[in-house]
C-alpha cells in the first residue's frame, strides 16, 4: 500500500532524506553573473583543459560529485548510488563521469528537469530504506547543447529575443539518511504537458504549462500556503515563461508572485549580459540550487523552498519532423526542521 502518497500526485517523505552537502561549478559567463559568489568553482575556460566541450562537461560532473562527497567528509566508496543525467545523446557527459567515479549508476533523462528528477529519485531511495548515501547531479554546457540541438557555433546564427542561453554549469547534491542539513520533505512528479508550442527558440512558453500543472498539483494535494515558502524557483522558464506561469496559476486561484523566481532569470544579469530571456539547460537549476539556494537554506536565511526544474522533451529529430514540444516539471520541497 502506498502509505506516503498525499492526494493524486504528491509524496511525503517520512524518513527525512538530508542534503548534507552540495557542489556547483560554472563557466566563465555564469561566473560574471549576480550569483558568482555562491558557486564553488568558476572556470575561466569553457574547455576545462579537455579536448572537446563534451568531455569538458563530463569533467565538470566528475568534479562536482567528488567535491560534494569530500565536503561531507565521505569517500566515493561510501556512496550507494549516483542518480544523474545531462542533455546529450546517451547521457554522454554523465556516463563518462560515472565511469571515472565508479559509483553504481542510474542515468536519468528529463531534459532540463533532471536536477529535480535526480533529487526525487535519490530521496525516495533513501526514504524507502534502499540507500544511506546518494549523489544527485546534472549538467549542461552552452557549446555542447548548441551543437546538438540547434546549430554549430561556427555558423554564427542569430537568435530571436525569446531564446535563452544554455548554462555552462553542473551541480551535485549529496543525500543522506542521517546528518545535518535541509531535508527533502515532499515530491510532486510531473506529467508530460504539450500545449502545441513548436518554436524551439521559445522554450519558456513551451515549459510554463508543465510547471503550472506540477505546482498546482502540489498545492491541491497538500493544501499548503504559497506564502509559507521563502522561494519557489522554476528551473529555466526565463522572462517570458516566468510571466506565463504566474498568469496561468492566478487563473487557477494560486498567487505565487511574492515568492516566485526563476533560476534562468537569477543566474545572469539580463540587462548587461547578452542572454536574451535568461538561462536554460540542466546546469541552470543545478548550479543555482546547489550554489545559491542551498547556501541560503544552510545559513537559515531560507527555511522552506520549492525547486521546480522544468524540461522540454524535444529532440533534433522531433523538431525536423515538425512535432510540438512536450514538457515536464518535477517539484521538490526542501525545508529546515
MOHUUR-V420775 format. One record per pair of residues at least 12 apart in sequence whose C-alpha atoms are under 6 Angstrom apart, sorted by the first residue. I is the first residue (numbers start at 1). J is the second residue. D is the distance in whole Angstrom. If there is no record, write none. Layout:
i->I j->J d->D
i->I j->J d->D
This chain:
i->6 j->221 d->6
i->7 j->221 d->4
i->9 j->188 d->6
i->10 j->187 d->6
i->10 j->188 d->4
i->11 j->186 d->6
i->11 j->187 d->5
i->12 j->186 d->5
i->13 j->185 d->5
i->13 j->186 d->6
i->15 j->127 d->5
i->16 j->183 d->6
i->17 j->123 d->6
i->17 j->176 d->6
i->17 j->177 d->5
i->17 j->183 d->6
i->17 j->184 d->6
i->18 j->175 d->5
i->18 j->176 d->5
i->18 j->181 d->6
i->18 j->182 d->6
i->18 j->183 d->4
i->19 j->174 d->6
i->19 j->175 d->5
i->19 j->181 d->6
i->19 j->182 d->6
i->20 j->174 d->6
i->20 j->181 d->5
i->21 j->68 d->6
i->21 j->72 d->6
i->21 j->174 d->5
i->22 j->68 d->5
i->22 j->172 d->5
i->22 j->173 d->4
i->22 j->174 d->6
i->22 j->290 d->5
i->23 j->64 d->5
i->23 j->68 d->5
i->23 j->171 d->6
i->23 j->172 d->5
i->23 j->290 d->6
i->24 j->39 d->5
i->24 j->40 d->5
i->24 j->64 d->6
i->24 j->170 d->6
i->24 j->171 d->4
i->24 j->287 d->5
i->24 j->290 d->6
i->24 j->291 d->6
i->25 j->40 d->6
i->25 j->41 d->5
i->25 j->42 d->6
i->25 j->169 d->5
i->25 j->170 d->5
i->26 j->42 d->5
i->26 j->168 d->6
i->26 j->169 d->4
i->27 j->42 d->6
i->27 j->43 d->5
i->27 j->46 d->6
i->27 j->168 d->5
i->28 j->43 d->5
i->28 j->44 d->5
i->33 j->267 d->6
i->33 j->268 d->5
i->33 j->269 d->6
i->35 j->267 d->6
i->38 j->291 d->5
i->38 j->292 d->5
i->39 j->291 d->5
i->53 j->144 d->6
i->54 j->144 d->6
i->57 j->93 d->6
i->58 j->93 d->4
i->58 j->94 d->6
i->58 j->97 d->5
i->62 j->97 d->5
i->64 j->172 d->6
i->65 j->172 d->6
i->79 j->133 d->5
i->79 j->134 d->6
i->80 j->131 d->6
i->80 j->133 d->6
i->80 j->134 d->6
i->81 j->104 d->5
i->81 j->105 d->6
i->81 j->134 d->5
i->82 j->103 d->6
i->82 j->105 d->5
i->82 j->134 d->6
i->82 j->135 d->5
i->83 j->106 d->5
i->83 j->107 d->6
i->83 j->118 d->5
i->83 j->136 d->5
i->84 j->107 d->5
i->84 j->108 d->6
i->84 j->118 d->6
i->84 j->136 d->6
i->84 j->137 d->5
i->84 j->138 d->5
i->85 j->107 d->5
i->85 j->108 d->5
i->85 j->109 d->6
i->85 j->138 d->5
i->86 j->138 d->5
i->86 j->139 d->5
i->87 j->111 d->6
i->111 j->311 d->5
i->111 j->312 d->6
i->111 j->313 d->6
i->112 j->281 d->5
i->112 j->282 d->4
i->112 j->310 d->6
i->112 j->311 d->4
i->113 j->309 d->4
i->113 j->310 d->4
i->113 j->311 d->4
i->113 j->329 d->6
i->115 j->138 d->6
i->115 j->286 d->6
i->116 j->309 d->5
i->116 j->330 d->6
i->118 j->136 d->5
i->119 j->136 d->6
i->122 j->134 d->6
i->126 j->177 d->6
i->132 j->176 d->5
i->132 j->177 d->5
i->133 j->175 d->6
i->133 j->176 d->5
i->134 j->174 d->6
i->134 j->175 d->5
i->135 j->173 d->6
i->135 j->174 d->5
i->136 j->172 d->6
i->136 j->173 d->5
i->137 j->171 d->6
i->137 j->172 d->4
i->138 j->170 d->6
i->138 j->171 d->6
i->139 j->169 d->6
i->139 j->170 d->4
i->139 j->282 d->5
i->139 j->283 d->4
i->140 j->168 d->6
i->140 j->169 d->6
i->140 j->281 d->6
i->140 j->282 d->5
i->140 j->283 d->5
i->141 j->167 d->6
i->141 j->168 d->4
i->142 j->166 d->5
i->142 j->167 d->6
i->142 j->168 d->5
i->149 j->316 d->6
i->161 j->276 d->5
i->162 j->202 d->5
i->162 j->277 d->6
i->163 j->201 d->5
i->163 j->202 d->5
i->163 j->277 d->6
i->164 j->275 d->6
i->164 j->276 d->6
i->164 j->277 d->5
i->164 j->278 d->5
i->164 j->279 d->5
i->165 j->275 d->5
i->165 j->279 d->5
i->165 j->280 d->6
i->166 j->279 d->6
i->166 j->280 d->5
i->166 j->281 d->5
i->167 j->279 d->6
i->167 j->280 d->6
i->167 j->281 d->6
i->167 j->283 d->6
i->167 j->284 d->5
i->169 j->283 d->5
i->170 j->283 d->5
i->170 j->286 d->6
i->170 j->287 d->6
i->171 j->286 d->5
i->171 j->287 d->5
i->171 j->290 d->6
i->182 j->335 d->5
i->182 j->336 d->5
i->183 j->334 d->5
i->183 j->335 d->5
i->184 j->333 d->6
i->184 j->334 d->4
i->185 j->333 d->6
i->185 j->334 d->6
i->186 j->333 d->5
i->187 j->331 d->6
i->187 j->332 d->5
i->188 j->330 d->6
i->188 j->331 d->5
i->189 j->330 d->5
i->190 j->214 d->5
i->190 j->328 d->6
i->190 j->329 d->5
i->190 j->330 d->5
i->191 j->328 d->6
i->192 j->327 d->5
i->192 j->328 d->5
i->193 j->210 d->5
i->193 j->326 d->6
i->193 j->327 d->5
i->194 j->326 d->4
i->196 j->324 d->5
i->197 j->324 d->5
i->197 j->325 d->6
i->198 j->324 d->4
i->198 j->325 d->6
i->204 j->237 d->4
i->204 j->238 d->6
i->204 j->240 d->6
i->204 j->241 d->4
i->205 j->241 d->5
i->207 j->327 d->5
i->208 j->241 d->5
i->208 j->245 d->5
i->210 j->327 d->6
i->210 j->328 d->5
i->210 j->329 d->6
i->211 j->329 d->5
i->212 j->245 d->6
i->226 j->256 d->6
i->229 j->304 d->5
i->229 j->305 d->6
i->230 j->302 d->6
i->230 j->304 d->6
i->230 j->305 d->6
i->231 j->259 d->5
i->231 j->260 d->6
i->231 j->305 d->5
i->232 j->259 d->6
i->232 j->260 d->5
i->232 j->305 d->6
i->232 j->306 d->5
i->233 j->260 d->6
i->233 j->261 d->5
i->233 j->262 d->5
i->233 j->307 d->5
i->233 j->308 d->6
i->234 j->262 d->5
i->234 j->308 d->4
i->234 j->309 d->5
i->235 j->263 d->5
i->235 j->285 d->5
i->235 j->308 d->6
i->235 j->309 d->4
i->235 j->310 d->5
i->236 j->263 d->6
i->236 j->264 d->5
i->236 j->280 d->5
i->238 j->264 d->5
i->238 j->265 d->5
i->238 j->277 d->5
i->238 j->278 d->5
i->239 j->277 d->5
i->263 j->285 d->6
i->264 j->278 d->5
i->264 j->279 d->4
i->264 j->280 d->6
i->265 j->278 d->5
i->303 j->335 d->6
i->303 j->336 d->5
i->304 j->334 d->6
i->304 j->335 d->4
i->305 j->333 d->6
i->305 j->334 d->5
i->306 j->332 d->6
i->306 j->333 d->4
i->307 j->331 d->6
i->307 j->332 d->5
i->308 j->330 d->5
i->308 j->331 d->4
i->309 j->329 d->6
i->309 j->330 d->6
i->310 j->328 d->6
i->310 j->329 d->4
i->311 j->327 d->5
i->311 j->328 d->5
i->312 j->327 d->4
i->313 j->326 d->5
i->313 j->327 d->5
